[in-house]
Amino acid sequence: MVVAEMTAHKDTVQINRLAGALGAELRGVNLASLTVNGLAILNKALIDHHVVAVRDQKLGPGEFHAFTQMLGPTHAYPAAAKSMGHPDFPDIIRLFNTGYAKAVTQHWHSEASAWPAPPSFTILSAQILPSAGGDTMFANQHLALETLSPALQQMLSSMRAHHSIAYASGTGSEAVHPVVRTHPVTGRRALYVNRYFTKHFEGMSVEESRPLLAYFEAHSVRDEFVYRHRWKLGDVVIWDNRSVQHRATQDYGDEDRLMFHVEIKDEIPA
């Protein structure tokens, strides 16, 4: 369903909703020659729909890198992740179906929430896809919070949680973030805990926190909150980490799957 048509440069950009909870696709835009108006349309679609898929993009690494810089400064990666960097553009991480990338991406998570200032946005460009499978799923965390009882929402509003990760090198990052974060553009609140990075609530032990965290982990990714993206070559997908969790499905065996991955615009959750 076409929900909007806007003019960017001389072309008409179609914005089509992809699911009830979140997600939209943009057609009629070329990210390799994105205009100021086109960027404004993309940014608004991200705020409105949380996840945006731009179809039919034929971007080389240089063009992809140039586009990502239009959205903001690149997130700094730890040394272990930098080993996966593109040889010409180190801030483009090459996500293969192996090792650390596979270990993290198969779990629901909010991007790099173990960092004191996680990235606001993530951008993926499909380079190699399996013959079937390898979808990426996204869950709307505004809805996850808003469907909790008012009493539980009130209790969570003053709580904080510890997030941590140890990288392959033995070093990692830890951070304490609010359990409910406020989107800096819309003012809308979202649940901000996830299965992979969130370890325990502030002032509570891991054992005390686990039952409540387990409830939120299941609740926050209910089917009605989720959009499942079925990749096609040429897809570039951007999402707002302040609004969503995501995970990659590992249902394609040993077939190759390669994504170019960039995280941008670090921001302290509040």
N, C-alpha and C positions, 0 to 999 in steps of 0.2 A: 504494500500500500504506500503510495506516495503521500508523505505528510507535509512536504514543503518543496517548493521550487524557488531558487534564488539565483540571481544573476551574478556570476563572477567573471570579470573580464567580458568576453563576448559570448561565453557559453552559459547554458542553463544547468545549474547543479541540482540534481534530484536527491532528496533525503528520504529514504525509505526505512520505516521501522522494521526491525528484524524479530522482535519478540515483545511480549507484553510488558515484561519487567524492565528491560533495558536493551540497548543495541540498535544501531542504525547503519545503513550503508550510504555512501556518497557515490553518485555516478555523475560523470561529466566534468571531472576535475583531474588535472594532471599535476601530480606532486612535484615533478621535475621542473615545472615552470609555474609554480604557485604564485598567484598575485596577492596583494594585500587584502583585496576583497575576498578571495578564495580562502585565505588563512583565517579571516574573521568568521566566515561561514563554518569552517572546520572547527574552530574553537567553540563557537556557539553550539554546534552539534555535540561536541564532547560534553559540554555542561548539561545539555538537555537530555542526552541519551547515554552518557557514561562510557560507552564503547562505540567506536566508529570504525567501520571497515570501508576502505577505499579500494575499489576493484580496478583490475586491468592496468596496473602500474608496471612499467618496464623500466625499473630503476637499476642502474649499475651502483656499485658501492659508493662512488663519489657523489652521485645524485641522491642516493638514500641518505648519506651523511649530511649533505647540504640541506635537505629537507628537515632532518631532525633538529638542526641548529636553529631553524625558524621557530621552534616551539619552546626553546629555552636551553640553558647550559646543561652539559652532560653530567650525569651522576658519576662520582668517582668510585671505581671498582677496587676491591681488595686484590692483592698480588695474585692469589690463586685464580681469581676470575680473569685477570688480565692475560693469563696464558692462553685464553680462548679468544683474545682480541684479533680483529682483522689485521693483517700485516701492514696495510696502508692506512687504516683508520682504527687505532686501538680502542676507541670508545664504542665501536661496533663489536659486540660480543657474538661469537658464532655458537649457537646452541645446537649441539648434536644430540643424538639419542644415546648418550653415554655419560658415565661418570657423574660429576657434581650436578650438571644441568638436569640430568634425568632424575637424580635423587630429590632435587627440590621441586621441579616443575610438576611432578605427578601428584603432589599434595596441594590442597587448597591453601592459598596464602595471599597476603597483601605484600606487594613488592618491597623487599629489603626492610621490613618493619623492625628488624633488629638494629638498624642504624638510627642514630639520634635524629637525623634529618633524611627520611626516606624520599625517594623520587615521587613527584606528583603524577608523572605520566610514564607509561611504557609504550614502546613502538616495536612491532614485529613486522618483518618482511619475509614472506615465504620464498625460500630459495630452492629447496628440494623437498618433495612431499612423497609419502608412501603411496602405494596404489590404492589404499583405503585406510580410513581411520586417522588418528593423530589430531583429532579436533581439540580446540581449546574452549574451556567453559568459563563463564563469568557469572558472578552472583552479586546482586544489588544489595549493598550493606545499609543503604538508607531504609529500604523495605525491611531488612532483617531487624533493625532497631524499632521501626515504627509498628511492627506487628507483635512486639513484646507487650506485656501488660503495663499499664501506666505506673504501677508500683515498682515493677522491675526496672523500667526505664529510669525512674527517679533514683533508685538505689545505685544504678550503674553510673549515673551522671557525675558522681564525685569519685569514682574508683579509677585506679591506674593499674597497669599491668607491665610486667617485665617481659621483654622480648630478647631472644639471644640466638646466636648461631656460631658454630665453630667451623671454619673453613678447612680445606684439606691440608693447608700448611700448619694447622694447629693454632692459628690466630683467628680471631673473629670479632664480633661486635655485640654490644649489649646496649639496650635502651629501655627507658621507662616511658610509656605513653598513656594518655587518657584512654579509657575503655570506650568512651563515646567521644568522637572527634567531630568538629564543626567544619563544614566546607567553607573555605575562605571567600568563595565567590557567591554562593547561594545562601549561606547561613544554615543550610539543612544539615541535620545531625546524622551520623552513621555509626554503626557498631564497628569497633576497631580491635578485634582479637581474631587470631587465626590459628589453625592447627599446627602449622610448621614452626612458627617463630615464637608464639606466645607461650611462656613457661609457667607463670603463676601471677596471681594478683599481688599488688603491693600490700605488705602487712600480713600476708597469708603464706603458708607453706605450699610447696608443690602438691602435697597430698590433699590439703584442704581445698586447693584451687581446682584440682582435676575434675571432680564431678560437675561443677558449674561450667568450667571451660568445655567439657564434653557436650553439655547441653547446647551451648552457644555454637560449637563447631557443627553440630547437626542442624540446628535451627537456621543458621546463617546461609546455608546452601540448599535450602528447600527448593524443590522443582519450580515452584511459582516465582522464585527470585532469579532464575538462571536463564542465560542465553548461551547456546552451544554453537560455536563458530566452526563451520565445515570449510576448511581451507581450499583455495584454488591458487594455482601459481599466478603471481601478479597481485595477490592481496597484500595490502598494508593495513594493519590493524593497530589502532591507538586506543588506550584506555586510561581512565582516571583512577589512580590508586587510592585517592581519597574517598572514592565511592564504591569500589568493587574489590572482591577477591577473585582469583583465577586459578585454574589448574589445567595442565595438558593431560590428555588421555593417552595412556601407554598401551594401545591395543593393536599395534602393527608389527609386533615381533622384532626381527632384526633388520627390517627395511630401513633405508636411509631417510632421515628427516633433518633438515637444516633450516634454521631461522636466523636472520640477522636481527639482533636485539639491542635496543638502546633505551636507557632510562634517563630521564631529564627532570630538571627543575626541582632540586632538593628543597624540602620544606619541613619545618618542625610541626608535628601534629598538635593541634590545640582544640 
